[in-house]
Amino acid sequence: MNNPFHPFCQSVVPADTQIPLEIQKVIGDQLGFVYLVDSNKVYRVTTSVRVLTWNLSAIRGLAFKLRSASIISGGETGTNSTVERNLPSQQKAMLSALVFTVLLTFVSGAPNGGTGRLIGGSQAAAGQFPFVVSISRFDQHICGGFIYNDRWIVTTAKCISGKPKEELKVTIGALSLITPEPEEQIITILDMVVFDLYEEATQKHDIALIELSRPIVFGTNAQPIRYDEIDELATPWDAKIVGWGATFEGGVPATRLRWAPIDDLAADCRAYGIDQYVQNLMICAGSTTGTISPCQYDEGTPLTQIANYGGVQEEIVVGIMSKNQGCTDLTIPSIYTRLATYYSWLLQTAGQQPAPTRTYVNSK
C-alpha cells in the first residue's frame, strides 16, 4: 500500500517510548492506523489503547508502544506494515478504532472550524437512535445501515457489493467506535441481497439487504424503525442524518455517533448529471444554511423524518445516504436512496416490519 508519509525522514523508535513533546500532527490513514508526526519523523501507534477524546495535550501525556513505519524509496511501506496486518484480531480491532477528534488546525487538510461530516450537529445520546447500525470490514467501520426487523439490515448496495460476507460484521447498539456499549451486539452475516438493477456507475437502485446470522435482541439501544415516503405535509421538515462519517474530506470515521438536522428534503440537485439523480428513485436533501453534509463512511446511514401520518408524530426513515460530491462544499446537497420505491422488494425479501413501538422524543 502507498504510505502517505514517504516525504518524511524515518527513524526507529523503541517500544514503550514516551511520545515526544514536539509531536505536531495526528493523522489516520484509510486502513484506520494512527500516525504521530513531528517535524521530521512519523510514528505508527501499535498498541491497543482506548481513548474517548483525542487531542494534542492528551496524546502528549500518554505513553504508547511505538514502531516506525519503515519507508523505502517510492513511498511503499516496509515489512513492518505486514507485521501490523498480522496483529491479533482484538488488537487490530482496537487499532481500527483509533479514530480521533483532534485540534483541527493541526490536522493536514482540515480547515479551521472543521469540514464535512454533520457540521453543526451533536453527539448522539444512548438510546436516541437505536435503529442505526455500523457495518464493518475486518473490524473497521465502512458504512452504516438501519434495523428493518430482527433479522435484516438495510444499507446501500455500494456498501457491500463485491465484498465477501465473511469479511463483514454488523454492530448494533453502538455509540462509540472505541468503547463498546454494555448492550452492544456484534453479529456476523448469513446472506446479502443487492437489488438486481443496481448500477455501480450511476448508483441507481443503491440499496441492499443484509440477513444476520442470528436475531437481534431488541432493547433500549436496539430497535427497528419503520420506513415510508416523505410526509410532504409535515412542514417545516424536521429531518436528521446520523452516522459515523469522516470529519473532513478524505478522513477516517468519526469516534462517536453524531446527528445533524436536515431541513430541505426537496433540494436542488442540478449539480449532478441527468443519470446521477432520478427523482422517483432518489431523494435530494441538504441544509438550507449550507453548513451540514454527510461525508465518507456515512453511506448507508438513514435519513429520518418526523412524520405526522394519521395525526400521530412518528420518526420514520425515508432514505439512506447514497452519494454526494464530497464534503468540502457543504452547499451541494446529497443524494439518498428513496426507500418507498422499493416497498415490494423489501417486503418480498425481508418480510414484514414489526409494528412501531418507539415514542418520539424531540432531539432539538
Secondary structure in CASP SS format (residue, H / E / C, confidence):
PFRMAT SS
TARGET T0000
AUTHOR 0000-0000-0000
METHOD secondary structure of the structure
MODEL  1
M C 1.00
N E 1.00
N C 1.00
P C 1.00
F C 1.00
H C 1.00
P C 1.00
F C 1.00
C C 1.00
Q C 1.00
S C 1.00
V C 1.00
V C 1.00
P C 1.00
A C 1.00
D C 1.00
T C 1.00
Q E 1.00
I C 1.00
P C 1.00
L C 1.00
E C 1.00
I C 1.00
Q C 1.00
K E 1.00
V E 1.00
I E 1.00
G E 1.00
D C 1.00
Q C 1.00
L C 1.00
G C 1.00
F C 1.00
V E 1.00
Y E 1.00
L E 1.00
V E 1.00
D C 1.00
S C 1.00
N C 1.00
K C 1.00
V E 1.00
Y E 1.00
R E 1.00
V E 1.00
T C 1.00
T C 1.00
S C 1.00
V C 1.00
R C 1.00
V C 1.00
L C 1.00
T C 1.00
W C 1.00
N C 1.00
L H 1.00
S H 1.00
A H 1.00
I H 1.00
R H 1.00
G C 1.00
L C 1.00
A E 1.00
F C 1.00
K C 1.00
L E 1.00
R E 1.00
S E 1.00
A C 1.00
S C 1.00
I E 1.00
I E 1.00
S C 1.00
G C 1.00
G C 1.00
E E 1.00
T E 1.00
G C 1.00
T H 1.00
N H 1.00
S H 1.00
T H 1.00
V H 1.00
E H 1.00
R H 1.00
N C 1.00
L C 1.00
P C 1.00
S H 1.00
Q H 1.00
Q H 1.00
K H 1.00
A H 1.00
M H 1.00
L H 1.00
S H 1.00
A C 1.00
L C 1.00
V C 1.00
F C 1.00
T C 1.00
V C 1.00
L C 1.00
L H 1.00
T H 1.00
F H 1.00
V C 1.00
S C 1.00
G C 1.00
A C 1.00
P C 1.00
N C 1.00
G C 1.00
G C 1.00
T C 1.00
G C 1.00
R E 1.00
L C 1.00
I C 1.00
G C 1.00
G C 1.00
S E 1.00
Q E 1.00
A C 1.00
A C 1.00
A C 1.00
G C 1.00
Q C 1.00
F C 1.00
P C 1.00
F C 1.00
V E 1.00
V E 1.00
S E 1.00
I E 1.00
S E 1.00
R E 1.00
F C 1.00
D C 1.00
Q E 1.00
H E 1.00
I E 1.00
C E 1.00
G E 1.00
G E 1.00
F E 1.00
I E 1.00
Y C 1.00
N C 1.00
D C 1.00
R C 1.00
W E 1.00
I E 1.00
V E 1.00
T E 1.00
T C 1.00
A H 1.00
K H 1.00
C H 1.00
I H 1.00
S C 1.00
G C 1.00
K C 1.00
P C 1.00
K H 1.00
E H 1.00
E H 1.00
L E 1.00
K E 1.00
V E 1.00
T E 1.00
I E 1.00
G C 1.00
A C 1.00
L C 1.00
S E 1.00
L C 1.00
I C 1.00
T C 1.00
P C 1.00
E C 1.00
P C 1.00
E C 1.00
E C 1.00
Q E 1.00
I E 1.00
I E 1.00
T E 1.00
I E 1.00
L E 1.00
D E 1.00
M E 1.00
V E 1.00
V E 1.00
F C 1.00
D C 1.00
L C 1.00
Y C 1.00
E C 1.00
E C 1.00
A C 1.00
T C 1.00
Q C 1.00
K C 1.00
H C 1.00
D C 1.00
I C 1.00
A E 1.00
L E 1.00
I E 1.00
E E 1.00
L E 1.00
S C 1.00
R C 1.00
P C 1.00
I C 1.00
V C 1.00
F C 1.00
G E 1.00
T C 1.00
N C 1.00
A E 1.00
Q C 1.00
P C 1.00
I C 1.00
R C 1.00
Y E 1.00
D C 1.00
E C 1.00
I C 1.00
D C 1.00
E C 1.00
L C 1.00
A C 1.00
T C 1.00
P C 1.00
W C 1.00
D C 1.00
A E 1.00
K E 1.00
I E 1.00
V E 1.00
G E 1.00
W C 1.00
G C 1.00
A E 1.00
T C 1.00
F C 1.00
E C 1.00
G C 1.00
G C 1.00
V C 1.00
P E 1.00
A C 1.00
T C 1.00
R E 1.00
L C 1.00
R E 1.00
W E 1.00
A E 1.00
P E 1.00
I E 1.00
D C 1.00
D E 1.00
L C 1.00
A C 1.00
A C 1.00
D C 1.00
C C 1.00
R C 1.00
A C 1.00
Y C 1.00
G C 1.00
I C 1.00
D C 1.00
Q C 1.00
Y C 1.00
V C 1.00
Q C 1.00
N C 1.00
L C 1.00
M E 1.00
I E 1.00
C E 1.00
A E 1.00
G E 1.00
S C 1.00
T C 1.00
T C 1.00
G C 1.00
T C 1.00
I C 1.00
S E 1.00
P C 1.00
C C 1.00
Q C 1.00
Y C 1.00
D C 1.00
E C 1.00
G C 1.00
T C 1.00
P E 1.00
L E 1.00
T E 1.00
Q E 1.00
I E 1.00
A E 1.00
N C 1.00
Y H 1.00
G H 1.00
G H 1.00
V C 1.00
Q C 1.00
E E 1.00
E E 1.00
I E 1.00
V E 1.00
V E 1.00
G E 1.00
I E 1.00
M E 1.00
S E 1.00
K E 1.00
N C 1.00
Q C 1.00
G C 1.00
C C 1.00
T C 1.00
D C 1.00
L C 1.00
T C 1.00
I C 1.00
P C 1.00
S E 1.00
I E 1.00
Y E 1.00
T E 1.00
R E 1.00
L H 1.00
A H 1.00
T H 1.00
Y H 1.00
Y H 1.00
S H 1.00
W H 1.00
L H 1.00
L H 1.00
Q H 1.00
T H 1.00
A H 1.00
G C 1.00
Q C 1.00
Q C 1.00
P C 1.00
A C 1.00
P C 1.00
T C 1.00
R C 1.00
T C 1.00
Y C 1.00
V C 1.00
N C 1.00
S C 1.00
K C 1.00
END
